[in-house]
Amino acid sequence: MKKPGLTTKEIMLKGTIIALIVTIPSLISFFLVWTITDNLIYGAVSSVIVHFIAMGFSLKISKKLLVKKDS
């Protein structure tokens, strides 16, 4: 009998998706601010702010993604 829950493969796939959701906006904001202002510090500060905002949303996203629905 198989245990209910997520398999290791599903956990790794969904974890990778959440990691991409968190890091891609941070990288985009860093490069946009850096190219527009030509200041590395402004780019770094803006990407840190966006990263923490994305981490706040990732909790909600992970609750929706990682819950296995019974079919």
N, C-alpha and C positions, 0 to 999 in steps of 0.2 A: 504494500500500500504506500502510495506516494504522499509525502507530507505536504500540507497546503502551504503556500507561500511562494516567494520569488526564487527562481534559480539563480545561481551565481552569474550565469551569462546575462540574464535579464538585469540583475543589479549593476553589473559593469556597464552594460549598454545605456541604461537610464542614468547612471552616474556620469557617464561621459557626456550625455546630452545636457545635463544640468551644468556641468563644468563649462561647456561651450556657451550656454546661455549666460553664465556669469562673466566669462572672460572676454568674449567678443565685443560687447558694448564698451568695456574698459579700454581695450586696445583701439577701438575706433575713436573713442573720445580723446585718447592720448594723442594719436596721430593727427586728428583734426585740429586740436588746439595747438599742437606743436608746429604744424605747418602754417596755421593762420597767424599765430603770434610770434613764431620763431623763438620761443622761449621754452626750454626743456622743463623748467620748474613748474610753470603754469600747466603744461601738459601732464606732468606727473600728479599734481594736486587734483586736477580735474578727473583724471582716471581713477584715483583713489576714491574720490567722492562717488563716482558712477559705480565703482566696484562694490562699495558698501551698500548702495541702494539696490544693486542687482542681487547681492547676497540676501538682503531682506526679502526680495521677491522669490528667491530660490527656495525658501522654506515652504511657501505656499505651492510652488510648482512641484516640489518633490513630494508633497503630501498627495497631490493629484496623480503624479506619475508612478509612485512606488506602491500605491495601494492596488492589490490584485483584486479584480472584480470577479465574483463567482458567476459563471455563465450557465 
